[in-house]
Amino acid sequence: VRATDADEGLNGQVKYSLKKVSELASDIFHLDSETGEITLLQSLDFEEGDSYELEVQSHDGGGLFDSTKIT
């Protein structure tokens, strides 16, 4: 996930967090708060779930934010 902010300095720095995530998905996926990179913590098991939904929020140093759903 990638978000950009045209501001300079601290107000232009974007951080990422998971806003809504199921307990199962939180055991499987990791979101890097600095880069927005989503990685697997373990292998996917399609018997446990055939799809997952994460809601990722990006926020800047000025207190503004936006979110998106990843399926």
Beta strands, then each sheet from edge to edge (+ up, - down):
strand 1: 14-20
strand 2: 29-31
strand 3: 38-40
strand 4: 54-60
strand 5: 65-70
sheet 1: 1+ 4- 5+
sheet 2: 2+ 3-
end
